[in-house]
Amino acid sequence: MTPERRLAVLVRKTQRLLDEVAYQLAGHQCTRADRDSTAEVLDELAAALRQRPLPAQVIDGTQTE
């Protein structure tokens, strides 16, 4: 799996987790442990985003960085 694909998988995993936590928060069911583990996943995502520059994107047929 490429680094970009691993990052994309982590982003989707985080998105699903945040959806679940938002639901729990709205229902007053989110525990301290839930919040702590969510913060750890967000820290992991932030580190992954900072670790490696994203590949150049193609916009309107031109490459940008």
Backbone as numpy.savetxt, mean C-alpha at the origin, in Angstrom:
# Nx Ny Nz CAx CAy CAz Cx Cy Cz
9.04 -12.88 -9.63 8.18 -11.70 -9.63 9.08 -10.46 -9.63
8.74 -9.51 -10.46 9.55 -8.30 -10.55 9.32 -7.41 -9.33
10.26 -6.52 -9.03 10.05 -5.59 -7.91 8.79 -4.75 -8.08
8.50 -4.35 -9.30 7.31 -3.54 -9.54 6.04 -4.34 -9.24
6.05 -5.62 -9.63 4.88 -6.46 -9.37 4.72 -6.71 -7.87
5.82 -6.93 -7.15 5.74 -7.11 -5.70 5.17 -5.85 -5.04
5.60 -4.69 -5.52 5.09 -3.43 -4.98 3.59 -3.30 -5.26
3.18 -3.67 -6.46 1.76 -3.61 -6.81 0.94 -4.54 -5.93
1.45 -5.72 -5.65 0.75 -6.67 -4.77 0.63 -6.09 -3.37
1.70 -5.47 -2.88 1.66 -4.86 -1.55 0.65 -3.71 -1.50
0.57 -2.92 -2.55 -0.41 -1.82 -2.60 -1.83 -2.37 -2.54
-2.11 -3.43 -3.31 -3.46 -4.01 -3.29 -3.78 -4.63 -1.93
-2.80 -5.31 -1.33 -2.99 -5.89 0.00 -3.32 -4.79 1.01
-2.59 -3.70 0.92 -2.81 -2.58 1.82 -4.18 -1.96 1.59
-4.58 -1.85 0.35 -5.89 -1.29 0.04 -7.01 -2.14 0.66
-6.91 -3.45 0.52 -7.93 -4.33 1.11 -7.94 -4.21 2.63
-6.75 -4.14 3.23 -6.65 -3.99 4.68 -7.29 -2.68 5.13
-7.02 -1.60 4.42 -7.59 -0.30 4.79 -9.11 -0.30 4.65
-9.62 -0.99 3.64 -11.08 -1.12 3.51 -11.66 -1.82 4.73
-11.01 -2.90 5.15 -11.49 -3.65 6.31 -11.41 -2.81 7.59
-10.32 -2.10 7.77 -10.15 -1.28 8.98 -11.16 -0.14 8.99
-11.43 0.45 7.84 -12.44 1.52 7.78 -13.80 0.99 8.22
-14.13 -0.21 7.78 -15.39 -0.83 8.18 -15.41 -1.07 9.69
-14.30 -1.58 10.22 -14.22 -1.84 11.66 -14.31 -0.54 12.47
-13.64 0.48 12.00 -13.69 1.77 12.70 -15.11 2.32 12.74
-15.80 2.22 11.62 -17.18 2.74 11.57 -18.09 1.99 12.53
-17.80 0.71 12.75 -18.63 -0.10 13.65 -18.08 -0.18 15.06
-17.09 0.66 15.35 -16.46 0.68 16.68 -15.92 -0.69 17.07
-15.35 -1.42 16.10 -14.84 -2.76 16.33 -13.33 -2.85 16.14
-12.68 -1.74 15.92 -11.24 -1.73 15.64 -10.46 -1.66 16.96
-9.65 -2.69 17.20 -8.89 -2.75 18.45 -7.55 -2.04 18.29
-6.87 -1.84 19.39 -5.52 -1.26 19.37 -4.59 -2.15 18.53
-4.73 -3.46 18.68 -3.91 -4.39 17.90 -4.18 -4.24 16.40
-5.45 -4.03 16.02 -5.79 -3.80 14.61 -5.12 -2.54 14.10
-5.19 -1.50 14.90 -4.58 -0.22 14.49 -3.06 -0.35 14.39
-2.46 -1.04 15.36 -1.01 -1.22 15.33 -0.56 -2.03 14.11
-1.27 -3.12 13.82 -0.88 -3.93 12.66 -1.10 -3.18 11.35
-2.14 -2.36 11.30 -2.37 -1.54 10.11 -1.24 -0.53 9.93
-0.82 0.08 11.01 0.29 1.04 10.94 1.57 0.36 10.47
1.80 -0.88 10.90 2.99 -1.61 10.46 2.95 -1.88 8.95
1.78 -2.26 8.44 1.64 -2.50 7.00 1.86 -1.20 6.23
1.33 -0.09 6.75 1.52 1.20 6.08 3.00 1.60 6.11
3.70 1.32 7.21 5.14 1.59 7.27 5.89 0.75 6.23
5.48 -0.51 6.10 6.11 -1.40 5.11 5.90 -0.87 3.70
4.68 -0.42 3.41 4.38 0.13 2.09 5.19 1.39 1.85
5.24 2.27 2.83 6.00 3.52 2.67 7.48 3.22 2.40
8.04 2.26 3.12 9.44 1.90 2.91 9.65 1.32 1.51
8.73 0.49 1.06 8.84 -0.09 -0.28 8.75 0.98 -1.36
7.87 1.96 -1.15 7.75 3.04 -2.13 9.01 3.90 -2.18
9.66 4.08 -1.05 10.87 4.90 -1.00 12.11 4.15 -1.46
12.09 2.82 -1.36 13.26 1.99 -1.60 13.76 2.06 -3.03
12.89 2.12 -3.96 13.28 1.96 -5.35 12.44 2.90 -6.21
13.10 3.61 -7.11 12.29 4.49 -7.98 11.36 3.66 -8.85
10.19 4.19 -9.09 9.23 3.53 -9.96 9.72 3.63 -11.40
9.35 2.67 -12.24 9.78 2.73 -13.64 9.18 3.93 -14.34
9.83 4.34 -15.42 9.31 5.46 -16.21 7.90 5.14 -16.69
7.06 6.13 -16.68 5.68 5.95 -17.13 5.56 6.48 -18.55
4.72 5.86 -19.31 4.46 6.33 -20.67 3.17 7.14 -20.64
3.28 8.41 -20.98 2.12 9.31 -21.00 2.07 9.96 -22.38
0.97 9.76 -23.07 0.79 10.32 -24.41 1.95 9.98 -25.34
2.46 8.76 -25.23 3.51 8.32 -26.13 4.91 8.79 -25.77
5.06 9.56 -24.69 6.39 10.01 -24.28 6.70 9.43 -22.91
7.98 9.21 -22.67 8.37 8.67 -21.37 8.73 9.80 -20.42
8.28 9.66 -19.18 8.64 10.61 -18.14 9.19 9.83 -16.96
9.89 10.50 -16.08 10.40 9.83 -14.89 9.86 10.49 -13.65
